[in-house]
Amino acid sequence: MVKLNSGYSTLEYLRTDDGSLTLRDTIKNETFHSKFGALAESRSVFLENSGVLGRLRRNQPTRIFEIGFGTGMNFMLTALAAREHCCSINYVAVENQLLPDEFISTILKDTFPCGDKSIEATETAISQLRQKPSAASDRETGDHRSDSEGCTPVCYNINEYTRLTLLIQDAQQTRLPEQSIDAIYLDAFSSKNNPQLWTQEHLKQLHSLLSDGGVLATYSVNRQFREALTASGFQWHKHRGPRGKREVLTAQRAQ
Protein backbone atom coordinates (compact mmCIF):
# COMPACT_ATOMS: atom_id res chain seq x y z
CA MET A 1 0.00 0.00 0.00
CA VAL A 2 1.48 3.33 -1.09
CA LYS A 3 0.07 6.74 -0.17
CA LEU A 4 0.02 9.36 -2.93
CA ASN A 5 -0.68 13.07 -2.63
CA SER A 6 -4.13 14.00 -3.93
CA GLY A 7 -4.02 17.75 -3.46
CA TYR A 8 -6.95 17.61 -1.01
CA SER A 9 -6.43 17.60 2.74
CA THR A 10 -9.17 15.05 3.49
CA LEU A 11 -8.55 12.53 0.69
CA GLU A 12 -5.45 10.65 -0.34
CA TYR A 13 -4.70 8.09 -3.03
CA LEU A 14 -3.65 4.59 -2.01
CA ARG A 15 -1.95 2.13 -4.33
CA THR A 16 -3.43 -1.16 -3.13
CA ASP A 17 -1.75 -4.56 -3.09
CA ASP A 18 -3.17 -5.69 -6.45
CA GLY A 19 -1.80 -2.55 -8.12
CA SER A 20 -5.11 -0.70 -8.39
CA LEU A 21 -5.78 2.71 -6.86
CA THR A 22 -8.34 3.67 -4.25
CA LEU A 23 -8.93 6.61 -1.94
CA ARG A 24 -8.68 7.02 1.81
CA ASP A 25 -10.88 9.52 3.60
CA THR A 26 -8.66 10.89 6.37
CA ILE A 27 -11.63 12.30 8.28
CA LYS A 28 -13.55 9.03 8.38
CA ASN A 29 -10.29 7.04 8.51
CA GLU A 30 -11.75 4.66 5.95
CA THR A 31 -10.77 3.55 2.46
CA PHE A 32 -13.18 3.42 -0.47
CA HIS A 33 -12.02 -0.12 -1.29
CA SER A 34 -9.76 -2.69 0.32
CA LYS A 35 -6.11 -1.75 0.76
CA PHE A 36 -5.35 -5.39 -0.08
CA GLY A 37 -6.74 -4.96 -3.58
CA ALA A 38 -9.37 -2.45 -4.68
CA LEU A 39 -10.12 -4.03 -8.05
CA ALA A 40 -10.02 -7.57 -6.66
CA GLU A 41 -12.56 -6.62 -4.00
CA SER A 42 -14.83 -4.94 -6.53
CA ARG A 43 -14.79 -7.98 -8.79
CA SER A 44 -15.26 -10.59 -6.06
CA VAL A 45 -17.68 -8.91 -3.67
CA PHE A 46 -19.89 -7.12 -6.18
CA LEU A 47 -19.62 -8.28 -9.80
CA GLU A 48 -19.29 -11.98 -8.99
CA ASN A 49 -21.10 -12.50 -5.67
CA SER A 50 -24.13 -10.50 -6.78
CA GLY A 51 -24.67 -12.93 -9.63
CA VAL A 52 -24.30 -10.13 -12.18
CA LEU A 53 -21.36 -11.72 -13.98
CA GLY A 54 -23.22 -15.02 -14.21
CA ARG A 55 -26.29 -13.29 -15.61
CA LEU A 56 -24.22 -11.50 -18.24
CA ARG A 57 -22.60 -14.77 -19.28
CA ARG A 58 -26.09 -16.25 -19.69
CA ASN A 59 -27.14 -13.21 -21.73
CA GLN A 60 -29.70 -12.06 -19.16
CA PRO A 61 -30.30 -8.28 -19.22
CA THR A 62 -29.72 -7.03 -15.68
CA ARG A 63 -30.89 -4.13 -13.53
CA ILE A 64 -28.42 -2.99 -10.87
CA PHE A 65 -28.73 -0.52 -8.01
CA GLU A 66 -25.55 0.70 -6.32
CA ILE A 67 -25.54 2.53 -3.00
CA GLY A 68 -22.31 4.52 -3.00
CA PHE A 69 -21.02 5.33 -6.50
CA GLY A 70 -17.73 6.50 -4.97
CA THR A 71 -14.81 6.26 -7.38
CA GLY A 72 -16.94 4.56 -10.05
CA MET A 73 -14.87 1.37 -9.93
CA ASN A 74 -17.77 -1.03 -9.35
CA PHE A 75 -19.72 0.64 -12.12
CA MET A 76 -16.93 0.63 -14.71
CA LEU A 77 -16.02 -2.99 -13.97
CA THR A 78 -19.67 -3.95 -14.51
CA ALA A 79 -20.08 -1.81 -17.64
CA LEU A 80 -17.02 -3.37 -19.27
CA ALA A 81 -18.25 -6.86 -18.35
CA ALA A 82 -21.60 -6.08 -19.99
CA ARG A 83 -19.81 -5.04 -23.17
CA GLU A 84 -17.53 -8.08 -23.10
CA HIS A 85 -20.54 -10.41 -22.91
CA CYS A 86 -22.74 -8.33 -25.25
CA CYS A 87 -25.52 -8.13 -22.67
CA SER A 88 -27.41 -5.02 -21.61
CA ILE A 89 -27.49 -3.56 -18.12
CA ASN A 90 -29.46 -0.70 -16.59
CA TYR A 91 -27.30 0.66 -13.77
CA VAL A 92 -28.76 3.05 -11.19
CA ALA A 93 -26.26 4.56 -8.74
CA VAL A 94 -26.85 6.93 -5.86
CA GLU A 95 -24.15 9.01 -4.19
CA ASN A 96 -24.74 11.49 -1.40
CA GLN A 97 -21.46 13.36 -1.94
CA LEU A 98 -20.03 13.11 -5.43
CA LEU A 99 -16.24 13.09 -5.59
CA PRO A 100 -14.38 15.76 -7.57
CA ASP A 101 -13.80 14.83 -11.22
CA GLU A 102 -10.06 14.49 -10.61
CA PHE A 103 -10.45 11.49 -8.33
CA ILE A 104 -12.93 9.56 -10.44
CA SER A 105 -11.03 10.20 -13.67
CA THR A 106 -7.62 9.34 -12.20
CA ILE A 107 -8.77 6.07 -10.66
CA LEU A 108 -10.76 4.88 -13.68
CA LYS A 109 -7.97 5.68 -16.14
CA ASP A 110 -5.38 4.08 -13.88
CA THR A 111 -7.43 0.91 -13.39
CA PHE A 112 -9.02 0.27 -16.78
CA PRO A 113 -7.74 0.32 -20.41
CA CYS A 114 -6.42 3.76 -21.30
CA GLY A 115 -8.58 5.60 -23.82
CA ASP A 116 -11.64 3.39 -23.34
CA LYS A 117 -14.67 5.32 -24.54
CA SER A 118 -16.74 4.01 -21.62
CA ILE A 119 -14.54 6.06 -19.30
CA GLU A 120 -14.95 9.16 -21.45
CA ALA A 121 -18.72 8.66 -21.51
CA THR A 122 -18.80 8.30 -17.73
CA GLU A 123 -16.86 11.54 -17.37
CA THR A 124 -19.38 13.22 -19.67
CA ALA A 125 -22.31 11.90 -17.63
CA ILE A 126 -20.78 13.21 -14.42
CA SER A 127 -20.07 16.56 -16.06
CA GLN A 128 -23.71 16.80 -17.14
CA LEU A 129 -24.82 15.96 -13.62
CA ARG A 130 -22.69 18.75 -12.22
CA GLN A 131 -24.54 21.21 -14.47
CA LYS A 132 -27.79 20.47 -12.65
CA PRO A 133 -28.84 23.43 -10.46
CA SER A 134 -28.07 22.03 -7.01
CA ALA A 135 -24.76 20.51 -8.15
CA ALA A 136 -23.74 23.81 -9.72
CA SER A 137 -24.55 25.60 -6.47
CA ASP A 138 -22.27 23.24 -4.56
CA ARG A 139 -19.49 23.78 -7.07
CA GLU A 140 -19.70 27.53 -6.54
CA THR A 141 -19.18 27.09 -2.79
CA GLY A 142 -15.91 25.30 -3.44
CA ASP A 143 -16.93 22.55 -1.03
CA HIS A 144 -15.96 19.31 -2.76
CA ARG A 145 -17.68 17.19 -0.10
CA SER A 146 -20.94 19.13 0.22
CA ASP A 147 -24.30 17.40 0.07
CA SER A 148 -26.18 17.82 -3.20
CA GLU A 149 -29.44 16.19 -2.19
CA GLY A 150 -32.29 16.82 -4.56
CA CYS A 151 -30.27 17.08 -7.77
CA THR A 152 -32.09 15.86 -10.88
CA PRO A 153 -30.54 12.56 -12.04
CA VAL A 154 -28.63 12.19 -15.27
CA CYS A 155 -29.27 9.23 -17.61
CA TYR A 156 -26.55 8.39 -20.11
CA ASN A 157 -25.60 5.55 -22.45
CA ILE A 158 -22.05 4.65 -21.44
CA ASN A 159 -21.55 2.05 -24.13
CA GLU A 160 -23.81 0.07 -26.43
CA TYR A 161 -24.82 -2.24 -23.55
CA THR A 162 -24.83 0.07 -20.51
CA ARG A 163 -27.25 2.78 -19.43
CA LEU A 164 -26.27 4.71 -16.30
CA THR A 165 -28.69 6.65 -14.13
CA LEU A 166 -26.72 8.65 -11.56
CA LEU A 167 -28.34 10.49 -8.67
CA ILE A 168 -26.84 12.77 -6.05
CA GLN A 169 -28.98 12.33 -2.97
CA ASP A 170 -29.43 10.45 0.27
CA ALA A 171 -29.91 6.78 -0.65
CA GLN A 172 -32.77 6.58 1.84
CA GLN A 173 -34.68 9.09 -0.27
CA THR A 174 -34.24 7.17 -3.52
CA ARG A 175 -37.49 5.73 -4.80
CA LEU A 176 -37.51 2.96 -7.39
CA PRO A 177 -40.34 0.61 -8.46
CA GLU A 178 -40.82 -2.49 -6.34
CA GLN A 179 -39.10 -5.67 -7.57
CA SER A 180 -37.35 -3.68 -10.31
CA ILE A 181 -33.75 -4.59 -9.39
CA ASP A 182 -31.83 -7.82 -10.00
CA ALA A 183 -28.71 -6.93 -8.01
CA ILE A 184 -27.93 -4.42 -5.27
CA TYR A 185 -24.36 -3.33 -4.61
CA LEU A 186 -24.41 -2.08 -1.00
CA ASP A 187 -21.06 -0.30 -0.97
CA ALA A 188 -21.63 2.58 1.43
CA PHE A 189 -19.10 3.54 4.07
CA SER A 190 -19.20 1.30 7.15
CA SER A 191 -21.93 1.41 9.78
CA LYS A 192 -19.54 3.35 12.00
CA ASN A 193 -19.41 6.25 9.53
CA ASN A 194 -22.73 5.79 7.71
CA PRO A 195 -25.04 3.99 10.16
CA GLN A 196 -28.34 5.00 8.53
CA LEU A 197 -27.65 2.88 5.43
CA TRP A 198 -27.27 -0.34 7.43
CA THR A 199 -30.46 -0.09 9.45
CA GLN A 200 -33.53 -2.31 9.33
CA GLU A 201 -35.54 0.62 7.99
CA HIS A 202 -33.27 1.09 4.98
CA LEU A 203 -32.88 -2.64 4.39
CA LYS A 204 -36.67 -2.98 4.18
CA GLN A 205 -36.60 -0.43 1.37
CA LEU A 206 -33.93 -2.44 -0.43
CA HIS A 207 -35.85 -5.67 0.15
CA SER A 208 -38.84 -4.24 -1.71
CA LEU A 209 -36.68 -3.43 -4.75
CA LEU A 210 -35.31 -6.91 -5.40
CA SER A 211 -36.84 -9.07 -8.09
CA ASP A 212 -37.45 -12.77 -7.52
CA GLY A 213 -33.99 -14.31 -7.31
CA GLY A 214 -32.37 -10.89 -6.94
CA VAL A 215 -29.24 -10.57 -4.80
CA LEU A 216 -27.89 -7.93 -2.42
CA ALA A 217 -24.09 -8.07 -2.22
CA THR A 218 -21.88 -6.33 0.33
CA TYR A 219 -18.61 -6.50 2.21
CA SER A 220 -20.15 -6.25 5.71
CA VAL A 221 -20.84 -9.29 7.87
CA ASN A 222 -21.19 -7.77 11.33
CA ARG A 223 -23.79 -9.23 13.68
CA GLN A 224 -26.06 -6.18 13.92
CA PHE A 225 -26.24 -5.96 10.15
CA ARG A 226 -27.07 -9.65 9.82
CA GLU A 227 -29.81 -9.32 12.41
CA ALA A 228 -31.23 -6.30 10.57
CA LEU A 229 -31.22 -8.28 7.31
CA THR A 230 -33.18 -11.13 8.89
CA ALA A 231 -35.67 -8.72 10.47
CA SER A 232 -36.13 -7.06 7.07
CA GLY A 233 -37.14 -10.29 5.35
CA PHE A 234 -33.78 -11.30 3.89
CA GLN A 235 -32.09 -14.66 3.95
CA TRP A 236 -28.32 -14.07 4.07
CA HIS A 237 -25.26 -16.18 3.34
CA LYS A 238 -21.60 -15.68 4.12
CA HIS A 239 -18.96 -16.24 1.45
CA ARG A 240 -15.21 -16.44 1.49
CA GLY A 241 -13.86 -12.94 1.04
CA PRO A 242 -11.05 -11.64 -1.17
CA ARG A 243 -7.54 -11.27 0.24
CA GLY A 244 -7.59 -9.35 3.52
CA LYS A 245 -11.28 -10.04 4.18
CA ARG A 246 -12.18 -13.40 5.72
CA GLU A 247 -15.88 -13.28 4.88
CA VAL A 248 -18.36 -11.22 2.85
CA LEU A 249 -22.10 -11.54 2.44
CA THR A 250 -25.02 -11.85 0.04
CA ALA A 251 -28.73 -11.73 0.81
CA GLN A 252 -31.95 -12.59 -1.00
CA ARG A 253 -35.63 -12.29 -0.25
CA ALA A 254 -36.56 -15.05 2.19
CA GLN A 255 -38.78 -17.71 0.64
N, C-alpha and C positions, 0 to 999 in steps of 0.2 A: 504494500500500500504506500503510495507516494502522494504527498500533499502538493498541490500546485496553486499558485496565486490566481485568484479569480478577479481581483479588482474591487470586490465588494467585501465589506467587513464582516458580514454575517454568513457568507457562503464561501466555500472553498472546494476546488476540484480534488478528487481522489482518484488515483490510478489504482484500480482494484487488482486482485491477484490473477484474474484471467486476462488482464491487459485492457479491459474496458474502463471507461471513465464513469464516475458518478459524482454526486455533490454531497457535501456535509453541511448541514445547518448548524452553525456554531452556537446559536441561541438555544435551539432545541437539543443540541448535542446528539443529533441523529443523522444517519446517512439516508439518501434517497433509495439506494439499493445496497446489497451486501458488499462489504469491503473485501470479501473473499472471492467475489466475482459478480459484478453487476449484470452482465449479459447472461451469464449462466443461471443466475437466480430468475431473471425475467423469463427465460426460456422454460426452465423447469417448473417453477411455481405457477406461472400464469398461462403461457401458451400451451404447454403440455398437460399439466394437471387439470386445467379447466375443460379439457376435451376439445378445445378449439382446433388444435393441430390435427387430431383424428378426424374431426368433421370436415376439415378442408381436404384431407387426403381422400375422404369418401365423397367429395364433391357436394357437400351439404352447405348451402348458403347459411351464414351464421350472423346472429345479432349479439353484439357485445356491449356491455356497459362497464366502464372503468371509473372507479372512484379514486381520484388522485392522478391526473394526467402527468404531473411532475415534469421530468425531463423528456417525456415522449418516447422513452425506450420501449416500453411494453407495446405501445401503439405501433411504432415503426416495425418492430419485430413481427407483429401480427399482420401488418399490411404487406410486408414483403413475403410472408408465408402464403398469404392469400393469392398474391400474384404468381408465386412459384407453382402453386397447385391449381391456378386458373379457376378459383372459386370465390364468389362474391361475399363480402362482409359489410355489415352496417355497424359502424363503431361509434358509440356515444360515450364521450368522456366529459367528466365534470371536474373542475379545479377551482378551489376557493381563491387561491392566490397564484396567478399565472407568473411563471418565472420570466425574467428578462430574456429577450430574443437571443442574446449572446450565449446563455447557458444551454438552451435547447439546441441551437444551431451547432455549437461546438461539440456537444456530446453526440448528437446524431451523426455528424460528419466524421467524428473520430471512430464511431462504433460500426457504422454501416458503409457500404461501397461508396467511395467518393464520386460525386457528380450524379448520384441516383436522383431521378426526377421526382420520386416520391418524397424525398427530403425537401426539395425545392417547393413542391406543392404544399407540404405541411407548413413550411415557413410562410408561404403566401396566405394560407388559411389563418394562421396566427396573426399575421399582419392585418388581415381584414377584420379579425375579431377585435384587435386593438383600436380600430377606427370606430367601433361602436361607442355611443355617447358616454357610458359610464367608464369604459376602459380608457377612453381619451382623457376623461377627467382625472383618473388616477395617474396617467402618464404626466399630466401637467403638474401634479404635486411633486413629482420626482421620487415618490415612494414606491420602490420596486416590489414591495411585499404587501401593498395595501389591498384591502378586500374590494372586489369589483362585483359584489352580489347584484343581481338584477340585469346584467348585461345580456342583450339579445344574442342567442347562439349563432354560430356560423356553421353552415353546411357546405362541404367541399369534397369534390372527387379527387382523391389523392393519387390513385392510379386507376386503371380500367376495372379493377375488382374491389376497390375500397372507397367507401363513402364515410367521411368523418363528420360528426356533429360534435362541436366543442362548445361547452358552456362554462362561463365563469360565474360560479355561485356556490352557495352552501349545498353540499350533496343532499342534505336532509330536505331541502326545498325543491329538489328535482322531481318532477312528475312525469312518469312514463306510463303507457298503457299496461294493464295487468297481463302477465304471462307473455310479454313481448320480447323477452331477453333469453338467449340460449346460454350465455356465459357472463358471469360477473367477475371482474378483476377488482378485488377489494385491496387496494394498495395505498391506503391512507397512512399517514404517520401513525405511530404506535398509540395504544390507548392511554399511555402516560401523557402524550402531547396532544392527542386528538380524541379524547374519550367519547365524545358524542357520536362518533361514527362506528363505535363498537358496541353500542347499547342495544338492548332488546327492542326498543322503539324503532331504531333505524333498521335493525335486521328484519323486523316485520315488514317494513316497506320493501326491502330487497326481496324478501320471500315472495311477495305478491307479484314481483316482476318476472320471476323465472318461469319459463315454459316447462312443460312436462319433460323430464330428463335433463333440464338445465342444471348447470353447476356453478356454484360460487367457489372461487379459488382465492387463497390468501396465505400469507406467511405466518400468521399468528396462530398459536395453539394454546394460549394461556387458559386457565381453568374458567375464569369469569366469562371469557368470550365463548367458550364451549357451552357453558350453562345458558348463556343468552341465546345461542343458536338453537339449542334444544327447546327452550321456552318459546322461541319464535316459530317453531314448526319445522325446523331443519333436522335432517339426519346427517351427522358429520363423520368424516373419516380422516385419520392421520395418515400421512405418507412420509416416506423417507425424504429428507430435505437435501438440497444441494450442499456442496462443501461449506462448512462453517455453520450449518443449520441442521440440527439433528432431525427435526420433524417439521412438516408443514401440514396444511389442512385443506380439504374440500368439503363442501356441504351441498345437499340437495333437498328438495321438498320431501318431507317424510311421507311415506306411503300409508 
